[in-house]
Amino acid sequence: MKTLSPSSNKPGGLLVLTNVPDQQCADKIARELVQSGLAACVNQLAACVSTYRWQGKLEQAEEIPLLIKTTTARYAELEARLQALHPYELPEIIHVSISGGSEAYLTWLVQETASQKASSLEHSPQANSSPQDPQA
């Protein structure tokens, strides 16, 4: 299997991290981002407990972490959509550059988030079907 090193000239992939309060919110955001073509894949992880300081108080909350795969080209639009969909006043939205990985997977990621793909996906009969071979 071919891998891309950090020096490859392929478009940049990003891993975007956020946490949401519950499974219903996680499902809604994941479906919206993938159906719109802003993300190639969204992993919904098991619930975790987050500890943080908010408005001067120590807080703990159960949250669902989301791992969102996108590209640098789609990031600004993805962040704006995520801000609009997210129920938190100040959602955690962090992105980490993908510096390498499976060439086939990273090529798929770029193809799935291409701008023209996003507009055609909304009209595709397969837009609401589940993949038989998930790329996650």
Stockholm file with secondary structure:
# STOCKHOLM 1.0

chainA/1-136         MKTLSPSSNKPGGLLVLTNVPDQQCADKIARELVQSGLAACVNQLAACVSTYRWQGKLEQAEEIPLLIKTTTARYAELEARLQALHPYELPEIIHVSISGGSEAYLTWLVQETASQKASSLEHSPQANSSPQDPQA
#=GR chainA/1-136 SS CCEECTTCCSCCEEEEEEEESSHHHHHHHHHHHHHTTSCSEEEECCCEEEEEEETTEEEEEEEEEEEEEEETTTHHHHHHHHHHHCCSSSCCCEEEEECCEEHHHHHHHHHHTCHHHHHHHTTCTTTTSCCSSCCC
#=GC SS_cons         CCEECTTCCSCCEEEEEEEESSHHHHHHHHHHHHHTTSCSEEEECCCEEEEEEETTEEEEEEEEEEEEEEETTTHHHHHHHHHHHCCSSSCCCEEEEECCEEHHHHHHHHHHTCHHHHHHHTTCTTTTSCCSSCCC
//
